């Protein structure tokens, strides 16, 4: 589909924007601040989930919700399903994607591994936002050990 | 069983996600700076960067050949709108010299669900003129793009004016001659 490239370019430019902004108000921190990228993902995820699930049968439980994210949600946006979903049944879910869309254009070596966090931040936000809309508060982190595979860790926050 | 039948429409979801992501970006920018002129400038810049890379995809996808006059260029731009944003602007209001025209549309996926706060000078769709400028620059055309009417500001349609400035000559990199 032709409009996919627009989304990919916009995604890169959002990252670019937040990094440039970070450079401009340099306050001595070493690590790049990706919270803006994450927040944009959160806002988009929160709203898109509202629209997606409008005419969807109610989810049975938390695991059912996660399965929805791994299959239907992921297929729409990332063109493939999550390859592996694991859980400890106590609120920790690990979603593994062996060919994550935003990382497939990178070389598979370790050369660009340090830049990987930039390209997963938006998606962390997207998952967190989507879950938040379904009344699941969570913390989502990502782990990239070798390109283009990526693991998303979801820690559900219970109060 | 209903779940198997009510699969999501991927095309629609992606287009909505693009709209929502762009909206989130604009509102984030507005949160960070009070000055809407700065936001317009940033959005234009982002569009420019996207256009610079988008032109290659466009050329590869359409196998377009060189345009000999602005009217052909306008057709290509119209084609690009259809291809990338599934929208069909009309090309009108040519200047007598044939170097300036308007793109007019009444529906744009980017500005869907958008409510503008009372006139604050924000050019919500500034991404689009930026992208046109960036893409044309890569094919040696220097143009100027600006909004004449904006639906989000209460006009009946959105009108984007494109003006041809000059042909860019290939610059030889320093030290190559």
Interface residues (C-beta under 8 A of the other chain):
Chain A: X1 X2 X3 X4 X5 X6 X7 X9 X10 X11 X13 X14 X16 X17 X21 X36 X39 X40 X41 X43 X44 X47 X48 X51 X52 X55 X56 X57 X72 X73 X75 X76 X77
Chain B: X2 X3 X6 X7 X8 X10 X11 X13 X14 X15 X16 X17 X18 X20 X21 X22 X23 X24 X25 X27 X28 X32 X42 X46 X49 X50 X53 X54 X57 X61 X83 X84 X85 X86
